[in-house]
Amino acid sequence: MTLDHKRAAVLGLGSSGEAAARLLQLHGANVTVFDSGSPDAKKAEGLRELGIAVVTGAAADTAKAGYDLTVLSPGIDPRVPLVQNFRRQGAEFIGEMELAFRFCDRPVIAITGTNGKTTTTQLIESMLNAAGYRTVACGNIGMPFADAVQRQSELDFFTVEVSSFQLETISTFRPHVAVWLNLTSDHLDRYSSMEEYRTAKLRIFEYQDSSDFAVVNHLDDLPGIAARAITFSAYSNKADITLVHDELQFRSTPVLGMQRTHLSGIHNAENMMAALGTAYALSIPWDKAKPGLTNYRLLPHRCEEVGVVDGVTYINDSKATNLDALVKALESQSKPVVLIAGGKDKGFEFDAIAGLVKRKAKHAVLVGEMADRIYQSWSELVPCSRAGTLRAAVELAREQSIPGDVVLFSPGTSSFDMFKNYADRGNQFREIIQEAAS
């Protein structure tokens, strides 16, 4: 891809937009970034110091287009005025992930799904590194793909977490291994239907051929895929990789016992299966694949088991600072749940997940600025109580739980009403549980 002296526009100055701008300039383009909001001033100034123009605020929504290349950041809704203004002027868009792929000369492992993407991406990263291959987790997980590509001389593979938003704007993106974990209702504020959401996700397979691999959930009804399929399922014995009495098996051959890992739950068993499917696709022997999987631990504050007190398991999911994260945490639980939720009032409602809470939780303890509003939303469906402090919330949760239950601390909103940040909130929860266990 030749960009010397080409004029390139980047829409959105989040992490992906910044990375795209830097990559474009590195390859000789004259770059302008547009963001109709109020992006981080230091980030904007840093780009300007590199010679990248930055247009922010209302001026971005009325800017003249006519660029040789227009890159759309994945977090930007195509319906907003910034994008529509460029579209009316005839602009055609590619995404940051597509841009990065055009400069990529290493094999790509791409992971998508509604739930479990980050854990599976990190599992594959850990597995490959421990097996002697150099890779880095990037994409939707944190480091933008466009940043990672700039250090590809240090890598053997890219391990890329991929969202439906990123897949909307691909035109050549072709992973050597595409991992499809699952599909459940999500992002219907962006998509008009589940079918539209599913169609966006399925684009992960669109440019693969028979020399590539698709590691897919056996129970999902997927259309014809050109890549060679490797299937997994914790619920069916017809998949290539299955779960038999807490043991992961490949075509009836035992490979790895879940008890040897630091993960639990059927959802994590399937995440582990997807990683093993990737190992098979890359011809990595099981004895080299297993060490990175058995050593892997979930990052703190992400469905982190912090203790067992009187037969009740306590899970710290303080990183759940939005409803989507709370939904994923609830859906991952297979045991009766006492939920602790609430925090800063960010202006959104909790009504949309009341049905899920009813199905998954036997009781909800509510804290923070949102406690009263969540109570009004949920209390007719789920027994609820309110607490003034996190410690009081834990005490109420203990009263409502019995051996075999899970107390899930998954706030569903941010922490700044009572804590410094989500890490401070999670650390305080962990300390309370450790005190109770001692």
Buried (B, 14 or more C-beta within 10 A) or exposed (E): EEBEEBBBBBBBBBBBBBBBBBBBBBBEBBBBBBBBEEBEEEBBEBBEEEEBEBBBEEEBBEBEBEBEBBBBBBBBEBEBEBBEBBBEEEBEBBBBBBBBBBBBEBBBBBBBBBBBBBBBBBBBBBBBBBBEBEBBBBBBBEBBBBBBBBEBEEBBBBBBBBBBBBBBBBBEBBBBBBBBBBBEEBBEEBBEEBEEBBBBBBBBBBBBEEEBBBBBBBBBEBEEBBBBBBBBBBEEEEBBBBBEEEBBBBEEEEBBEBEEBEBBBEBBBBBBBBBBBBBBBBEBEBEBBBBBBBEBEBEBBBBBBBBEBEEBBBBBBBBBBBBBBBBBBBBBBEEBBBBBBBBBBBEEEBEEBBEBBBEBBBBBBBBBBBBEBBBEBBBEBBEBBBBEEBBBBBBBBBEBBEEEBBBBBBBBBBBBBBBEBBBBBBBBBBEBBEEBEE
